[in-house]
Structures are given as structure tokens and as C-alpha cells.
Amino acid sequence: SATDPVTVLAIFKELKVDASLYSMVFGESVLNDAIAIVLYTTASRFIDKPLSTSAVVLGITEFFLISIGSVAVGIIVGLLSAIVRTTSSN
């Protein structure tokens, strides 16, 4: 449920816990949500199709392609953000 990490993060913020713990809980929550979205999207494409070996392989391939693409976009955006922050602080 989405309310669990939201509640925990709100309590962490109020108690001013270590930033790395806050980041880990937030990251785990976002990762779980992202995996659920990718799994749902992948599975929904195969609802009308009969279960076969090729459909399973295609589903697994699509899952990993979407996951790898998402991670690549995240890395690129993170690097660009770091560059912008570094250049704007100088």
C-alpha cells in the first residue's frame, strides 16, 4: 500500500532521522511502485493472447527492456541534475 511508506517518511521527517535512512526507504518505495507498474503494463498486453512459450519469453524480454530503459533515464537525469547543481553552485 502506498500509505505505508508515506506515513513512515512523514514520521522520519518529523523526527529528523538520518538523511541516508530516509533516502533508502524512499528509494525502496519508488522502486516497488515502478516494478508494479512495469509488471502490470507487461501483463496487461498479454491478457488476450494464449499462454505460450514465446509469449512468456516476449513478456520477460519486455519487462527487462522497460526496466533497463527506466534505469537509464534515471541515471541520465540524475547525472544532468548533478552537473546543473555543480555548475550553478560555482
C-alpha positions in Angstrom: 0.0 0.0 0.0 1.2 3.5 -0.8 0.3 4.8 2.6 2.8 2.8 4.4 6.0 4.5 3.0 4.3 7.9 3.1 3.5 7.5 6.7 7.0 6.3 7.6 8.6 9.1 5.6 6.4 11.7 7.3 7.4 10.3 10.7 11.1 10.2 9.6 10.9 13.9 8.6 9.2 14.9 11.9 11.8 13.0 13.9 14.7 14.3 11.7 16.2 10.9 11.1 19.4 10.4 9.2 19.1 11.5 5.6 20.5 8.2 4.2 17.8 6.2 6.0 15.1 8.5 4.7 16.6 8.1 1.2 16.8 4.3 1.4 13.1 4.0 2.5 12.0 6.5 -0.2 14.1 4.7 -2.9 12.7 1.3 -1.9 9.2 2.6 -2.1 9.7 4.2 -5.5 11.4 1.0 -6.8 8.5 -1.1 -5.6 6.0 1.2 -7.3 8.0 1.2 -10.5 8.2 -2.6 -10.6 4.5 -2.9 -10.0 3.7 -0.5 -12.9 6.1 -2.3 -15.3 4.7 -5.8 -14.3 1.1 -4.5 -14.7 1.8 -3.0 -18.1 3.6 -6.1 -19.3 0.9 -8.5 -18.1 -2.0 -6.3 -19.5 -0.5 -6.6 -23.0 -0.9 -10.4 -22.9 -4.4 -10.7 -21.5 -6.0 -11.6 -24.8 -3.2 -13.9 -26.0 -2.9 -17.6 -25.2 -0.2 -18.7 -22.9 2.8 -20.0 -24.9 6.5 -20.1 -24.5 7.0 -17.3 -27.0 4.5 -15.1 -25.1 6.3 -15.7 -21.8 9.7 -15.0 -23.4 8.3 -11.8 -25.0 6.9 -10.7 -21.7 10.1 -11.3 -19.8 12.1 -9.5 -22.5 9.7 -6.6 -22.5 9.9 -6.3 -18.7 13.7 -6.1 -18.7 13.8 -3.7 -21.7 11.4 -1.3 -19.9 13.3 -1.7 -16.6 16.7 -1.1 -18.2 15.3 1.9 -20.2 13.8 3.3 -17.0 17.1 2.9 -15.1 19.0 4.5 -18.0 16.6 7.5 -18.0 17.0 7.8 -14.2 20.8 7.7 -14.4 20.9 10.4 -17.2 18.5 12.7 -15.3 20.5 12.2 -12.1 23.8 13.0 -13.8 22.3 16.1 -15.5 20.9 17.2 -12.2 24.3 16.8 -10.5 26.0 18.7 -13.3 23.5 21.6 -13.2 23.8 21.7 -9.4 27.6 21.7 -9.5 27.8 24.4 -12.2 25.1 26.6 -10.5 26.9 26.5 -7.1 30.2 27.8 -8.6 
